[in-house]
Structure formats: C-alpha cells, structure tokens
Amino acid sequence: MSKILDTDPQFSLFETSDPDFYIKDLSDICFQNPFYGKYHLIVLIFSGEGRIKYDLSELKVSQPSVYFFSPYQMITIKSLEKLQGKVIFFSINFYCIESNNFEISCNGPLFNNIMYYSNILLEIHQMDIFQNLFAEITQELKEKLPDRDILLSYLKLLLLKSLRLKREITENLYYNKEDRDFINKFQVELEEHFKSNHKISYYANQMNVNQSTLNLKLKELLGKSFGRLLKERIILEAKRILIGHDYKIQDIAFHLGYEDPFYFSRFFKKMTGISPEKFRIVYFSKKSI
C-alpha cells in the first residue's frame, strides 16, 4: 500500500505524529496484496468493478457502495474494470475515544457486526449524498488549519446516514419475523457463550434445532457457517484484548476458551496473517499502513 503523502488531505492531533484523519483516492492505493493497519477505513466506491476480500469474506463490487473496516483486518481490493472511489482513514485517537452513540462507535454494527457483511449498496441519489460528504471532508482537510470538530461532525453524519441505510437493509433482509427472531436469538447466545463454548452442539441445543439445521439456517440467512461466525467473533475479541490490555498471550488464550496457547496463536495467525505478539507490537508502533 502506498505511503501517506504530504499532498494527501490530512489532519493530525499532534504535529509530530502520523495523521489521525486523512483521505486518499482509491486509484492512488495499491491494494493488490493483503494488508492490515492501525486505521479504521471507510471505502466509498464510485464506479467500476472489482473484488474486495477481508478476513474470511469476499464480495464482488459492481455498483456504488460503501464499506467499513476495523484496524488490522486483512484486506485486499482488486480492480477488475476501472474501480474508482475514495478512502477515509481515521485513528482510534481521532474518533473512537469520544463518547459516541454505540451504534456509530468503533465497536458498533458498522465496523464490528460479524453477523452481516460490511458493505452498503447505494442508489444514485444516495451516492450523491455520500460523494458530497466526502467532498466536504476533503475541502475541510485542505484548509490551512483544519478544524477537528468540523471533521468529527462530517464523520458522524456519514456514519449516521450509513447506519440508517444498514438498518433499512437489515429489516428487509429476512422474509419473515421468525427468521429475524432466529438470528437475534443466535446472536445473543453467541455473544454470551463464545468464550466458554466452541461446539456447535451447544448452540444447536440452545436454539432447539439439530446441528445440521443450525448450520444450514445460518448459511441461508447470513451467508456464513456457524464455524466462521464463531471464529470471527473470537478474533474480534482477541484483537480488542490485545489492544486494550497488557495480558499475556497465554492468559488471553485461556480467557477465550483455549487450553493450549500455542494452538490459539496458530489460529490467530491463520485468521489474520500475523501472530498475536506481532499484532500488539505493530499496533502500538509508529508505523502506518
């Protein structure tokens, strides 16, 4: 991935630090190889075709859309036909430490909801709104002294409009109330027990279905198997602990239900492309993606 350039519209909380908020043209960035980094990303696709891979998911890009990624997700964006757009990068210090509405926070459903894909498809009139917001952000970043409060206001507005669209999509995603209730119940069970129970049999019993039915139902409604949902939730929690605490890897493994720390480390590296130890070191280093 290309480095941050002085010509990129950007804002830093401190003069000597890497930018805490900046924006790039998608065409200026080399996403051909998987990468990870310390920023949250909002990727707005204007036009063209391509494919986006992140963690264990892969999506085809064929119409205007917006994507949300958390720090250290493994991401590959491949242009197949003149893929054009903009990418916003922002640091945890810029936005995530603010007291925000949970639903538009860095841990909210836009960035960290493993139950649904991270993209929102946009109609033409919706695309115009998002392009205008990106343009306003770019203009503010080009000011001699960009104002953080103005940038935060634009970012929150962008996230609120995205959240509204995602809610509309989610409400229309399932055919009936029974399916919505099924997913909601499974999400509660997974959230309460993913650390202590990694077996599908337990969750199938809690959902009053057999294991095969649970897996088929999850694939039908969410496009993800039970095993994949469980792994993604464990990795998300592992990243949060690695960032927020100085616990030993062995203790984190036990906390997440792994008796063998070495097995946990291999699992983490297989899922993220980097070991837990290196993940923590790189996160707190000064290196940017």
N, C-alpha and C positions, 0 to 999 in steps of 0.2 A: 504494500500500500504506500502511496506517495506521502511524503512528509508534509507537515504544516508549513506553509509558506507565509512570508511577511505580507504578501499580497492577498492572502485569504482574509475575508472579513472575519474579525475575531474580537473577543473580549477576555481580559484576564483580571482576576480578582487581585492579583499581586503582580507587580512589574517584572519580577524575576522568575515567575512561574510559567509553565506551559499554559496556553489558552484554556479557559474554562468553558468557553462557548464559541463555536465557530461554524462556518458553513462552507461547503465545497460543491462544485459541480460534479455530478456523478461521472462525467466523462474524464475528469481530472484524476480519478482514483483508480488504481489497479486492484480490482477485487478478484482477479482470476484464481489466485491461490487463497486457501483458507486463512483467515486472520482473526485475531482477537485483540481487544484493547480495553483501556480503562474508562472509555466514554460510553454514555448512552447514545444511541443513534436513532434518528427519525429520518427514514429514507422516503422521499417523495418521487414517484415515477411519473414523468410527464407523458412519455410516449415510447414506442418501440417494443421489442420483445426480448425476453431473456429468462434466466432461471436464477432463483435465489435458494441457496442451501444454508441452513442454520441448525446447529446441533444435529438432531436426527431427522429434521424435516426438510422437504424440498418443495418449492412452489414454482409454478410457471407464471411468468409475468407477460401479460398480453394486453393489458389495458391500464389506464391511470389508476394508481393505488398508492397507499402509504403503509409503511412498515415500521415496527418498533422493536428495537433490540437493546438488551441489557449488556453491561460490561462483561467481557470475556466469553460471550457466546462465539462459537466458531462459525464464521460467516463467509460464504463465497457468493459473489454476484457475477454472473456471466451474461454478457450482452450477445444476443443472437442476431438482432436486427436494430441497430441504431438506438440503443437504450439510452434515454435522456432523463435527467432529473436533478434533484438537489439532495444534499445530505446535511442534516444538522447534527453536530456533536456537542454534548454538554457533559460536564463533570458532576460528580456527586456533590462537591462543594458548592457548585453554582445553584443547584436546584433541590437536590434530594434532602438536604438538611433543613430545608424550610418546613414549616408546619403547614402542610398541604392537605386538602381533601384526599383521603386514602385512595379513592378511585382514580385520581390523576397523579398519584405519588409514584415514586420509582419502584415501589413494590405492588402497585395496583394492577388491575387487569390488562392495561395496555401493554405493559412491559413484562409482566411475570405470570400471566394466566396460562398455565400449561394445558388447560382444557380446550383452548381454541387457538387457531393459527394467529400469527402476529400481524396479519395484513388486513387492510380495509379497502375494498374496491370502491372507486369513486365514479359517480356520474359526472357529466360535463360541467353542470352548474356547481357541483361540489368541488371539482377540480379547480375551478376559477377561484373559489374561496380560499383553498389551500395555497394556490400559487400566489395570491395576493398577500397572504400572511407571510409566506417565505420571502416575498419581495420587501415587505415592511421590515422584517427582521434584518435582511441584508442591508437595507438602507440605514437602519439604526447602527449596525455594526460598522458602517463606513463613516459615521460621524467622527469628528475629531476626538470627542470624549463620549463614547457610547454609554448610555445610562442603563445600569443593571436592572432597575425597577421596570423600565420600559421593556427590556428584553424578557424579563420574567412575565410581564403581563401578556406579551405576544405568545410566549411559550405555553402559558396556562390556557390561553384562548385556543391555541392549536390543539392542546390535549383535551380540553372540554368538548370541542367540536368533534374530535376523533372519538371520544367516549360516547357521545350521543349516537354517532353512526354505528359504533360497535354494538351498542345496546339494541338498536333497531334490527341489526343483522342477527344478533343472538335471539331476540324474541321471535324472529321469523324463521330461525334455523330448523326448529323441530316441528313435526307435523301436528303434534297434539300436546296437551298438558301432561299426559302420562310420561312422554319422553323427557320433557323438561324436568319433571319431578325426579325421574330416574337419574339424570345427570346431576342434579342438585344434591341428591342423597349420596351418590357415589363420591362427589367432591368433598362432602362433609366427612365421610368415612375415611377417604384417603388422607385428608388433612389431619385427622385425629390420630391415625394409626400408621402412617408411612414410615415412621422411625422405628416402631416396635414390631411391625409385621409386614414381611415382604412376600407373603404367599397369597396367590390368587384365591385359594380355597377359603381363606378367612373372609375376604371381601365378597365372594360369591355367597357365602353363608349369610353375611350381614344384609345383602341385597335380596335374599330369598330366591336366588336363581342358581343354576349349576355353573361350573367354571366356563364351559364352552359358550353358554348363553351370554354370560357377562362379557367375555372377550368379543363375541360377535356383535353384541349391542354397542359396545364402546367403539368398535371399528366403524359400525354403521353410522353412529351419531357424531363421532368426533374424528374419525379417520385415524385413530391411534389405538394400539392394543393396550391391554392392562399393563404389560411389562414396560412398554415405552412410557406410559404416563407415570408409573411408579419411579422409573429411572430418572425422568426429567425432574420430578419433584424432589428426589433425593439430591440430585446435583445442584438444584437451585438452593436448597437449604445448606448444602456443604459450602457453596460459594459465599452465602451470607455469613456463615460462622467464620470462615477463613478471613473474611474482610473485617468483621466486627469484633472478633475476639482473638486472643493470642493462645488459644488452646493448642495442645499438641495434636498432631495428626492422629495418633493412637486414640486420644480421648474423643476426637470428632467421629472417628470410625465407630467407636462403641456407642456414642450418642445416636448415631444413625442406624444402629442395628447390625453392625458388622463386628463379629468376634475377631476376625483376622485383619489387622490394619494394612497388611501388605496387599490383601485381596481388594480392600477398599481403595487403596492408592492406584492399583492397576485398573479398577473400574472407573475411577475418576479420570485417569489419563485417557482411557479408551473413549470416554464420552466427550472430553473437552480438548484432547490433544496436548495436554500439559499436566504435570503432576501437581498434587495439592501444594507441595512445598514451593514449587516454582510459581504456581498461581499466586500465592501470597507474596512472594518476593517481587514479582513483576508488578503486581497491583500497587504496592507501596513504593515502587521505584519512580524515578522522574521520567522514565521513558514513555513516549506517546506511541500510539499505534501508527 
